[in-house]
């Protein structure tokens, strides 16, 4: 059980090609020439702009009012124009500073949605790893659903900030364990099945047990293993919160205190208002269930405050009820939000 913030390991989730800011949000702006951009601050404290390229305006995300800012930054980093490359690099550095100053222990790096072309994804991961390790004081968590992309990142990782983490190994790609062994890496293993996502806590645990059999065959120390029990959005099904929490409890019971347990915890709030309230409440519940690691944004979710969360506050009570499966279709939570009762 985590009692102190310093005992909780944070895998900073933000340097990820899926991440978005809203086109009408506070981080977006329109410049005098009509170009849309994301505002950031460079290492000298100067205000800079990550301009949205015309090519991105053809995407579904843009049409839905979203800017995939890290996708844009990574693609700029691969550009032939040195000015564009510098902007992409400086934007990534901006986020490295934010995540590290907020207390991250690892930086999760994912380029999967930069392109559907593996021959673009691999150099994108290599560029991102090089860019991060130039200034990051903490190790990289090289994250992909494709072993070749992970390998491309590991090939350029020089270890100056510590041993890397691989995110992730699953039943459908057990061959990734070869990279874990050969690169002396820490590893996240997931509860996904060989051909589908788990339907409940029992399937999660069964999948974890199967992948852990493979982990044992590589003689990896449990202290290097982090188990991701997989968080799904509570807006989709009211039982999804309990599926995760019950799986965490069973995995902790089975593998003891040496193994680490995590999850992409902010996934739970996808599609709902006041995501910070939901995320913080869910992290609190997850720590109670047995996690000691989180793939989170430490800028938004402060572990100290989460450990001290007042569960008697009405907004927290409403969020807890929803997350524990007592609020079908999130109807009570949404009603309270519309009434302005969740501040």
C-alpha positions as CSV (number, residue, x, y, z in Angstrom):
1,X,0.0,0.0,0.0
2,X,1.4,3.4,-1.0
3,X,1.4,5.9,1.9
4,X,3.8,8.5,0.6
5,X,4.0,10.2,-2.8
6,X,7.7,9.3,-3.1
7,X,6.8,5.6,-3.1
8,X,4.7,5.9,-6.2
9,X,6.4,5.6,-9.6
10,X,5.1,8.0,-12.3
11,X,5.5,7.1,-16.0
12,X,4.8,10.5,-17.7
13,X,2.2,9.8,-20.4
14,X,2.3,13.0,-22.5
15,X,4.9,12.6,-25.1
16,X,2.5,10.5,-27.2
17,X,1.3,11.0,-30.7
18,X,-2.4,10.5,-29.7
19,X,-2.4,13.5,-27.2
20,X,-4.6,16.4,-28.2
21,X,-5.3,20.0,-27.3
22,X,-8.5,21.7,-28.3
23,X,-8.4,24.1,-31.3
24,X,-10.5,26.5,-29.2
25,X,-8.6,25.7,-25.9
26,X,-6.2,27.9,-23.9
27,X,-3.1,26.4,-25.4
28,X,-4.1,27.1,-29.0
29,X,-4.0,30.4,-30.8
30,X,-4.4,31.9,-34.2
31,X,-1.4,34.1,-35.4
32,X,-1.7,37.4,-37.3
33,X,-1.2,35.6,-40.6
34,X,-4.2,33.3,-39.8
35,X,-2.0,30.2,-39.0
36,X,-3.3,28.1,-36.1
37,X,-0.6,27.2,-33.6
38,X,0.0,25.7,-30.1
39,X,1.8,28.0,-27.7
40,X,4.8,26.9,-25.7
41,X,7.8,28.3,-23.8
42,X,11.3,27.4,-24.8
43,X,14.4,26.9,-22.6
44,X,15.1,30.7,-22.6
45,X,11.6,31.5,-21.4
46,X,10.6,32.8,-24.8
47,X,7.1,32.3,-26.1
48,X,7.1,30.0,-29.2
49,X,4.5,28.6,-31.6
50,X,4.1,25.1,-32.9
51,X,2.3,25.9,-36.2
52,X,-0.3,23.5,-37.5
53,X,0.7,22.3,-41.0
54,X,-1.8,22.4,-43.8
55,X,-1.6,18.6,-44.1
56,X,-2.9,18.1,-40.6
57,X,-6.1,20.1,-41.5
58,X,-7.2,17.2,-43.6
59,X,-7.4,14.8,-40.6
60,X,-10.4,13.7,-38.7
61,X,-9.0,15.0,-35.4
62,X,-8.7,18.5,-36.9
63,X,-12.3,18.4,-38.1
64,X,-13.4,17.4,-34.6
65,X,-11.7,20.5,-33.1
66,X,-8.5,18.7,-31.9
67,X,-4.8,19.3,-32.5
68,X,-2.5,16.3,-32.1
69,X,0.3,18.5,-31.0
70,X,2.9,15.8,-30.3
71,X,2.2,14.2,-33.7
72,X,2.8,17.6,-35.3
73,X,6.0,18.1,-33.3
74,X,7.4,14.7,-34.1
75,X,6.7,15.1,-37.8
76,X,8.4,18.5,-37.8
77,X,11.4,16.8,-36.2
78,X,11.6,14.6,-39.3
79,X,11.3,17.6,-41.7
80,X,14.0,18.5,-44.2
81,X,13.8,22.1,-43.1
82,X,16.2,22.8,-40.2
83,X,13.9,25.5,-38.8
84,X,11.0,23.1,-38.6
85,X,13.2,20.4,-37.1
86,X,14.3,22.9,-34.4
87,X,10.6,23.8,-33.5
88,X,9.7,20.1,-33.2
89,X,12.8,19.5,-31.0
90,X,12.0,22.5,-28.8
91,X,8.4,21.5,-28.3
92,X,9.4,18.1,-27.1
93,X,11.9,19.7,-24.8
94,X,9.2,21.9,-23.4
95,X,7.2,18.8,-22.4
96,X,10.2,17.0,-21.0
97,X,10.8,19.9,-18.6
98,X,7.2,20.0,-17.6
99,X,7.0,16.2,-16.9
100,X,10.3,16.1,-15.0
101,X,9.6,19.1,-12.9
102,X,6.2,17.6,-11.9
103,X,7.9,14.4,-10.6
104,X,7.9,11.9,-13.5
105,X,10.3,8.9,-13.1
106,X,10.0,7.7,-16.7
107,X,8.9,9.4,-19.9
108,X,6.6,7.3,-22.1
109,X,7.4,7.8,-25.8
110,X,4.9,6.7,-28.4
111,X,4.8,7.5,-32.2
112,X,2.4,4.8,-33.4
113,X,-0.2,7.3,-34.8
114,X,2.4,9.5,-36.5
115,X,1.8,7.4,-39.6
116,X,0.5,4.0,-40.6
117,X,3.8,3.4,-42.5
118,X,6.3,1.4,-40.4
119,X,9.2,3.1,-42.4
120,X,8.1,6.4,-41.0
121,X,7.2,5.2,-37.5
122,X,10.7,3.7,-37.0
123,X,12.7,6.8,-37.8
124,X,10.2,8.8,-35.8
125,X,10.8,6.8,-32.7
126,X,14.6,7.0,-33.2
127,X,14.4,10.8,-33.6
128,X,12.2,11.1,-30.5
129,X,14.4,8.9,-28.3
130,X,17.5,10.9,-29.4
131,X,15.7,14.2,-28.8
132,X,14.6,13.1,-25.3
133,X,17.8,11.7,-24.1
134,X,19.7,14.8,-25.0
135,X,18.3,16.6,-22.0
136,X,16.2,14.2,-20.0
137,X,17.5,13.3,-16.5
138,X,15.1,10.3,-16.4
139,X,14.9,7.2,-18.5
140,X,12.6,6.6,-21.5
141,X,9.7,4.2,-21.6
142,X,9.7,3.1,-25.2
143,X,6.1,2.5,-26.0
144,X,4.6,0.8,-29.0
145,X,2.2,-2.0,-30.1
146,X,4.9,-3.0,-32.7
147,X,8.1,-4.7,-31.7
148,X,10.0,-3.2,-34.6
149,X,9.2,0.3,-33.5
150,X,10.4,-0.5,-30.0
151,X,13.6,-2.0,-31.4
152,X,14.2,1.2,-33.4
153,X,14.0,3.3,-30.2
154,X,16.3,0.9,-28.2
155,X,18.9,0.9,-31.0
156,X,19.6,4.6,-30.4
157,X,19.0,4.7,-26.6
158,X,22.4,5.3,-24.9
159,X,21.4,4.8,-21.3
160,X,22.8,8.0,-20.0
161,X,19.7,8.6,-17.9
162,X,19.3,5.0,-16.7
163,X,17.9,1.7,-17.9
164,X,15.1,2.0,-20.4
165,X,11.6,0.6,-19.9
166,X,9.8,-1.3,-22.7
167,X,6.0,-0.7,-23.0
168,X,4.8,-3.3,-23.6
169,X,4.9,-7.1,-23.8
170,X,1.6,-8.8,-24.5
171,X,0.5,-12.3,-25.4
172,X,0.4,-11.3,-29.1
173,X,4.0,-10.2,-29.1
174,X,6.0,-12.3,-26.6
175,X,9.0,-11.9,-28.9
176,X,9.5,-8.5,-27.4
177,X,10.9,-10.2,-24.3
178,X,14.0,-10.8,-26.4
179,X,14.5,-7.1,-26.5
180,X,13.9,-6.8,-22.7
181,X,16.6,-9.4,-22.1
182,X,19.2,-8.1,-24.6
183,X,18.8,-4.4,-23.6
184,X,18.7,-5.1,-19.8
185,X,15.4,-3.2,-19.8
186,X,12.6,-2.9,-17.4
187,X,9.3,-4.0,-18.9
188,X,5.5,-3.4,-18.8
189,X,3.5,-6.5,-19.5
190,X,-0.2,-6.0,-20.3
191,X,-3.4,-7.9,-19.6
192,X,-4.5,-7.9,-23.3
193,X,-5.2,-11.3,-24.9
194,X,-3.5,-12.8,-27.9
195,X,-6.2,-11.6,-30.3
196,X,-8.6,-9.4,-28.3
197,X,-9.0,-7.1,-25.2
198,X,-10.2,-8.8,-22.0
199,X,-13.9,-8.6,-21.2
200,X,-13.6,-8.6,-17.4
201,X,-11.3,-8.9,-14.4
202,X,-11.0,-12.7,-14.7
203,X,-9.8,-12.5,-18.3
204,X,-7.3,-9.8,-17.3
205,X,-5.9,-12.1,-14.6
206,X,-5.8,-15.1,-16.9
207,X,-3.9,-13.1,-19.6
208,X,-1.4,-11.7,-17.0
209,X,-0.7,-15.2,-15.7
210,X,0.0,-16.5,-19.2
211,X,2.4,-13.6,-20.1
212,X,4.1,-14.0,-16.7
213,X,4.8,-17.6,-17.5
214,X,6.8,-16.3,-20.5
215,X,8.5,-13.7,-18.3
216,X,9.7,-16.5,-16.0
217,X,11.1,-18.4,-18.9
218,X,13.5,-15.4,-19.5
219,X,14.5,-15.4,-15.9
220,X,13.6,-11.7,-15.4
221,X,13.5,-10.4,-11.9
222,X,10.0,-9.5,-10.7
223,X,11.3,-6.1,-9.5
224,X,11.9,-5.2,-13.2
225,X,8.3,-6.1,-14.2
226,X,5.3,-3.8,-14.2
227,X,1.9,-5.3,-14.9
228,X,-0.7,-3.1,-16.8
229,X,-4.2,-4.4,-15.9
230,X,-5.7,-2.2,-18.6
231,X,-8.1,0.7,-17.9
232,X,-11.1,1.3,-20.2
233,X,-13.4,4.3,-20.2
234,X,-16.1,4.2,-17.6
235,X,-18.4,6.1,-20.1
236,X,-18.6,2.9,-22.2
237,X,-19.7,0.5,-19.4
238,X,-20.3,1.1,-15.7
239,X,-18.5,-2.1,-14.7
240,X,-15.2,-1.2,-16.4
241,X,-13.8,0.5,-13.2
242,X,-14.4,-2.5,-11.1
243,X,-13.0,-4.9,-13.7
244,X,-9.7,-3.0,-13.4
245,X,-9.7,-2.6,-9.6
246,X,-10.6,-6.3,-9.0
247,X,-7.9,-7.4,-11.4
248,X,-5.3,-5.3,-9.6
249,X,-6.3,-6.8,-6.3
250,X,-5.9,-10.4,-7.6
251,X,-2.6,-9.7,-9.4
252,X,-1.2,-8.1,-6.2
253,X,-2.3,-11.1,-4.2
254,X,-0.8,-13.6,-6.8
255,X,2.6,-11.9,-7.4
256,X,3.2,-10.1,-4.1
257,X,4.9,-6.9,-3.4
258,X,8.0,-7.2,-5.6
259,X,6.1,-6.8,-8.9
260,X,4.8,-3.4,-9.9
261,X,1.2,-2.7,-11.1
262,X,0.1,0.1,-13.3
263,X,-2.4,1.3,-15.9
264,X,-3.1,4.1,-18.2
265,X,-5.2,5.6,-15.5
266,X,-6.6,8.7,-17.4
267,X,-8.2,6.4,-19.9
268,X,-11.0,5.9,-17.4
269,X,-12.4,9.5,-17.9
270,X,-12.4,9.6,-21.7
271,X,-15.5,11.3,-23.0
272,X,-16.6,12.7,-19.7
273,X,-16.5,16.3,-18.2
274,X,-14.2,17.3,-15.4
275,X,-11.7,14.6,-16.2
276,X,-9.3,15.7,-13.5
277,X,-11.9,14.9,-10.8
278,X,-12.5,11.4,-12.2
279,X,-8.8,10.7,-12.8
280,X,-7.7,11.7,-9.3
281,X,-10.5,9.7,-7.7
282,X,-9.7,6.7,-9.8
283,X,-6.0,6.9,-9.0
284,X,-7.0,7.1,-5.3
285,X,-9.1,3.9,-5.7
286,X,-6.4,2.2,-7.7
287,X,-3.7,2.9,-5.0
288,X,-6.1,1.4,-2.5
289,X,-6.5,-1.7,-4.7
290,X,-2.7,-2.2,-4.9
291,X,-1.1,-0.2,-7.7
292,X,2.3,1.4,-7.0
293,X,2.9,2.9,-10.5
294,X,0.8,5.0,-12.8
295,X,1.0,6.0,-16.5
296,X,-0.3,9.6,-15.8
297,X,0.3,13.2,-16.4
298,X,2.0,14.4,-13.2
299,X,1.3,18.0,-14.2
300,X,-2.4,17.4,-13.8
301,X,-2.5,14.6,-11.1
302,X,-0.5,15.3,-8.0
303,X,0.0,12.1,-6.0
304,X,0.3,13.9,-2.6
305,X,-3.1,15.5,-3.1
306,X,-4.6,12.3,-4.4
307,X,-3.4,10.3,-1.3
308,X,-5.1,13.0,0.8
309,X,-8.3,13.1,-1.2
310,X,-11.3,14.0,0.9
311,X,-13.6,11.1,-0.1
312,X,-16.5,12.8,1.8
313,X,-16.7,15.7,-0.6
314,X,-19.8,15.4,-2.8
315,X,-18.0,15.6,-6.1
316,X,-15.6,12.8,-5.1
317,X,-18.5,10.7,-3.8
318,X,-20.3,11.1,-7.1
319,X,-17.1,10.2,-9.0
320,X,-16.4,7.2,-6.7
321,X,-20.0,5.9,-7.2
322,X,-19.6,6.1,-10.9
323,X,-16.2,4.4,-10.9
324,X,-17.4,1.6,-8.6
325,X,-20.3,0.7,-10.9
326,X,-23.1,2.4,-8.9
327,X,-24.1,4.9,-11.5
328,X,-25.5,3.4,-14.7
329,X,-24.6,5.4,-17.8
330,X,-22.9,7.9,-15.6
331,X,-26.3,9.6,-15.3
332,X,-25.9,10.9,-11.7
333,X,-22.5,12.3,-12.4
334,X,-23.6,14.0,-15.6
335,X,-26.6,15.4,-13.9
336,X,-24.4,16.9,-11.2
337,X,-22.0,18.3,-13.7
338,X,-24.9,20.1,-15.6
339,X,-26.0,21.5,-12.3
340,X,-22.6,22.9,-11.5
341,X,-22.1,20.6,-8.5
342,X,-18.7,19.1,-9.5
343,X,-16.3,22.1,-8.9
